[in-house]
Amino acid sequence: MKQHKNNFINATLMAGILAATSAQAVELGNFNGTDVSIKGYIKFDAMVSDYSDGTLAPESIGRDFYVPSLTPVGGESETTAVDFHSRQTRLGLATKTDMDGHTLKSYTEIDFMATAGGDERISNSRVPRLRHAFLSYDNWLFGQTWSTFMNVNSLPETLDFIGNTDGAVFVRQSQIRYTNGPIQIALENPETAVTVYDGTTASRVVTDDNSMPDVVVRYDMKAGDMSLTAAGILRQLAYNNGAGFDETTMAYGVSLSGVYMLGKDDVKVMVNVGDGLGRYVALNAYNDAVINSDGELEGVDAISYSLSYRHWWSEQWRSSVVYSALSVDNDTDYTGMSATSDTSSARVNLLYSPTKALTLGGELAFANREIESGADGSMTRAQFSAKLGF
């Protein structure tokens, strides 16, 4: 019974890592009692993006994958952009050591999606960035990995970097996490994104003035062909501008997600609702808080959701259909009329794997963004990818 429980805990701790790669790890060997392995993939992406209202700058991360807040709005003309890159390529190193009935694990992973550094003129060099760096000792995890508030298993299989971005919780950060069976409790690194509006111009200020960590409680359950995850988060939002403004407020959120298996096919769903969830949802398409007329921090309410269905046509061919959306309850007195009010996207793909490790495929995506003034813009993107996992 104890061994079964430990196996469940270890599987839970590593679930996000295994979900991020499409093939089994390559075992390098045992060194002084420690098993060492590598995993990752090589990925090539080719995209043609059509924007209804202007374009994105060449160095914009939105040219490499879908970022809801970057869909252009209010441009003067329609533009089309072609982009090839291999920046999603990633490499991870894992270790496992058994010590007198205890299990010590570590995992470190990098990719090349950093926004700083690199160019496309001559060498196409890219700066590596840290994705994961954590160790686990039995039930405890210390380090940077997926937020406990995020259910990686609810992400659909897409060629886009995330796929259900508008409706997804997507955060990696340093944390202390305790896992006991289906229950996880974590203290995670705090950060606050605040909209500062002077009546004419709104700007985002990211602060690190918190006096308490973000607290997450999560429960995973499984019944038959269905697995469900319920997570709650309690946050302190804080902003000290160094010029007399020093305010905090509490924020909260709830995330419900799940996977339902239909034979080999699957349906995945996620719903997130809360006050002050900004940086956790839709890649920070809206901010955690605003400064109200009383000179206090006030959390921003929003709801987001996603739904996907994956169908296997055969052992080698499969398709996913994905829809996700975000709706933000902005107070325009504190955000101005250029704040994002709604985003949504839909995509469909066809993927082919001649072997388990290799995936080739095409994907068509449609996205829309609306701001509080009522202006909106859309993006249509066709994408081809080739990925070899190891």
Secondary structure, 3 states (H helix, E strand, C coil): CHHHHHHHHHHHHHHHHHHCCCCCCEEEEEECCEEEEEEEEEEEEEEEEEECCECCCCCCHHHCCCCHHHCCCCCCCEEEEEEEECCCCEEEEEEEEEECCEEEEEEEEEECCCCCCCCCCCCCCCCCEEEEEEEEECCEEEEEEECCCCCHHHCCCCCCCCCCHHHCECCEEEEEEEEECCEEEEEECCCEEEEEECCCCEEEEEECCCCCCEEEEEEEEEECCEEEEEEEEEEEEEEECCCCCEEEEEEEEEEEEEEEEECCEEEEEEEEEEECCHHHECCCCCCCEEECCCCCEEECEEEEEEEEEEEECCCCEEEEEEEEEEEEECCHHHHCCCCEEEEEEEEEEEEECCCCCEEEEEEEEEEEEEECCCCEEEEEEEEEEEEEEC
